Amino acid sequence: MTERSKFQQNVIKNYYENRDQIALQRVQEIATELYLSTGKKRQQQWKYLRQHLLKLNVKEETIDHLVEKDDPELVAKLAQRLSQEQ
């Protein structure tokens, strides 16, 4: 296997340094998608949301509550609170 270039190493390093911000941005984007989607697409967005909230170390109980309520406004409020913590 070939070695990574200096540029590639920096890209990988920056990704891991900013993982939380990337996950938080994705949560915010998914909140918007939840407002706009219905049916199967909405269910898929909840699945994506769960993955990104787990990356942000949000408790399972909180995630389950959000999914159960099916309210994008709650997700937006959580995203806002998470962004203030960072």
C-alpha positions in Angstrom: 0.0 0.0 0.0 1.3 3.4 -0.9 2.0 6.0 1.7 -0.3 9.0 2.0 0.9 12.4 0.9 1.3 15.3 3.3 -1.9 16.8 1.9 -3.8 13.6 2.5 -2.5 13.3 6.0 -3.6 16.9 6.8 -7.1 16.3 5.4 -7.5 13.2 7.5 -6.1 15.0 10.6 -8.4 17.9 10.1 -11.4 15.6 9.7 -10.8 13.9 13.0 -10.1 17.2 14.8 -13.4 18.6 13.5 -15.6 15.5 13.8 -17.9 17.0 16.3 -18.6 20.1 14.3 -19.2 18.0 11.2 -21.7 15.8 13.0 -23.4 18.9 14.5 -23.7 20.6 11.1 -25.2 17.4 9.7 -27.8 17.3 12.6 -28.8 20.8 11.7 -29.2 19.8 8.1 -31.2 16.8 9.0 -33.5 18.9 11.2 -34.3 21.0 8.1 -34.9 17.8 6.0 -37.3 16.5 8.7 -39.4 19.6 8.3 -39.7 19.0 4.5 -39.9 15.2 4.2 -42.7 12.7 4.7 -43.2 9.0 4.6 -40.2 6.7 4.0 -37.8 9.6 3.4 -38.7 11.0 6.8 -38.0 7.7 8.5 -34.6 7.6 6.7 -33.8 11.0 8.0 -34.5 9.9 11.6 -32.2 7.0 11.1 -29.4 9.4 9.9 -30.1 11.7 12.8 -29.7 8.9 15.3 -26.3 8.0 13.8 -25.0 11.6 14.1 -26.4 12.2 17.5 -24.6 9.1 18.7 -21.4 10.6 17.4 -22.1 13.7 19.5 -22.5 11.4 22.6 -26.2 12.2 23.0 -27.9 9.7 25.4 -30.0 6.9 23.8 -33.0 7.9 25.9 -32.9 11.4 24.5 -32.6 10.1 20.9 -35.5 7.7 21.5 -37.6 10.5 22.9 -37.0 12.6 19.8 -37.9 9.7 17.4 -41.0 8.9 19.4 -42.2 12.6 19.4 -41.4 12.9 15.6 -41.0 16.7 16.1 -38.3 18.4 14.0 -38.6 21.5 16.3 -37.3 19.4 19.2 -34.3 18.4 17.1 -33.6 22.0 16.1 -33.7 23.0 19.8 -31.3 20.2 20.7 -29.0 21.2 17.8 -29.0 24.8 19.1 -28.2 23.7 22.6 -25.3 21.4 21.3 -23.9 24.3 19.2 -23.8 26.6 22.3 -22.0 23.9 24.3 -19.2 23.7 21.7 
